[in-house]
């Protein structure tokens, strides 16, 4: 979903939002977006991510998929940071 990594800055708590909620609930990791994302680009990103993360190493898979976007594996259009940069992985 769009902008899932955003939250409110709360005094003494830091940023409070969906990421923190999932981590407090026990999630090992959370992939969130920092701005509105393109549907087609996100579909490509997520399919590539799950293909790369079959070993359970999501942090490394996110890095690898971002490098694939930058190198043009998915097409010239998708090299632009708009398509791959909003995704941030928090976790192990």
N, C-alpha and C positions, 0 to 999 in steps of 0.2 A: 504494500500500500504506500501511498505517497506520504512523505514527511513523517514517517513513523519514528524517526530518531530525534525529533524535536521534543522539547519539554519546557517546563517553567523552571527558572532559577529560584530556588527556595533557600532562604537564609539558614545556614547551618546544615543543609541537606545536599546542596549542589543542584544538579539538574534532575528534576523529577518528571518522569514520563513513562512511556510504554517500555522502553529498554530496561529501566530500573525495575518496573513491575514484573517483567518476565524473569529477571535475574533474582529478585527476591522470592519469586515463586519456585525457584530451583532450576531454571533453564541453564544448560551448560553454555549456550551461546545464542546470540540473537543477531540477525542481519537486518539492519534498518536502512531507511533512505532519509536523506537530509533535505530533499526538495521534491517537487512534483516530477514524476518519472514518465517516460515514454512507454506505452504499452508494448509495442513490438520489441524495443530494445531491452525492456525488462524481461520479456519472455525468453529472448535469446540468452540474456545474462543468467537467468535462473536455470534454464535447461543445461547450459554449460557448467554452471556451478554444481548441480547435482551429479552430473557425469564425472566431474573432477573430484568430488568429495565422497566417492563411494568407499574410500578408506576411512572416512570419519574425520579427516583433517580439513575442517571447513576454513580455518584461517588461511592455510596455504592455498586452498582451492580458490578463494576469493582473490588472492594475489595473482594466481596464475590466470584466471579468467580476465582480470583487469589488464594484464599484460597482453593477452590475446586480443582484446578490444583495441588497445593502443597500437598493436602491430598490424591491424587491419584484417585479421582472420575472418571476421564477420562482415566485412565490407568497409569501404572507405568512409561511408556516412557514420558508422558506429565508432570511428576512432576519436571523435569529439568527446571531451570529458562529460558533456551533458548526459551521455548514455551509460557511462560506467562509474563516474566519480561519486554519485550520490550514495552509493552503497558502502556501509561501514559495518564491520563485524566486531561485535563485543563478545568476548568469551575465551574459552580455552582452546 
